[in-house]
Amino acid sequence: MDLIFVTGTAGSGKSLLTSALKRWYVSRGEEAIAVNLDPGVVTLPYEPDVDVRLRVNLQEVMENYELGPTGL
């Protein structure tokens, strides 16, 4: 089993790369899942198989900890 973690700064293309990688693996008959760990993302170019937004409410976290959208 291979694991690939895609990290980078905002706007660097992580979601686009994740979408392309998943499509490529599936096109080769491989099993692949995509995990979204960004509770603040509004739209994604893929349907995540696991999505942190179902567990974490960004608005609640921001209010409870007096944070802005970037966590500051």
C-alpha positions in Angstrom: 0.0 0.0 0.0 1.3 3.4 -1.0 0.4 6.6 0.9 0.8 10.0 -0.6 0.5 13.2 1.4 0.1 16.4 -0.5 1.1 19.5 1.5 1.9 23.1 0.5 0.9 26.7 1.0 -2.5 28.1 0.1 -3.1 28.3 -3.7 -0.2 26.0 -4.5 -2.3 23.4 -6.3 -2.7 20.7 -3.6 -6.4 20.0 -4.4 -5.8 20.0 -8.1 -2.9 17.5 -7.7 -5.0 15.4 -5.4 -7.8 15.2 -7.9 -5.4 14.3 -10.7 -3.6 11.6 -8.7 -6.9 10.0 -7.7 -8.2 9.9 -11.3 -4.8 8.5 -12.5 -4.8 5.7 -9.9 -8.5 4.8 -10.6 -7.9 4.8 -14.4 -5.1 2.2 -13.8 -7.6 0.0 -11.9 -6.0 0.9 -8.5 -7.9 1.6 -5.3 -7.5 5.2 -4.2 -9.2 7.5 -1.7 -8.9 11.3 -1.2 -9.0 12.8 2.2 -9.7 16.5 2.8 -8.1 17.8 6.0 -9.0 21.5 5.4 -12.1 22.5 7.3 -12.1 25.9 5.7 -12.2 24.9 2.0 -15.3 25.9 0.2 -15.1 23.9 -3.0 -12.8 21.0 -4.2 -12.1 19.7 -7.7 -12.8 16.2 -6.4 -15.3 14.4 -4.1 -13.4 13.6 -0.9 -13.9 10.1 0.5 -13.1 11.4 4.0 -13.9 15.0 4.7 -12.9 16.8 8.0 -15.7 19.3 7.3 -18.2 16.7 8.4 -16.6 16.7 11.9 -15.2 20.2 12.3 -17.3 23.4 12.1 -14.9 26.1 11.2 -17.2 28.9 12.2 -17.6 27.4 15.7 -13.8 26.9 16.1 -13.2 30.5 15.0 -15.8 31.8 17.5 -14.7 29.6 20.4 -11.0 30.5 20.1 -11.5 34.1 18.8 -9.6 33.3 15.6 -9.8 34.8 12.2 -10.1 32.7 9.0 -6.3 32.1 8.9 -6.1 30.9 12.5 -4.7 34.2 13.8 
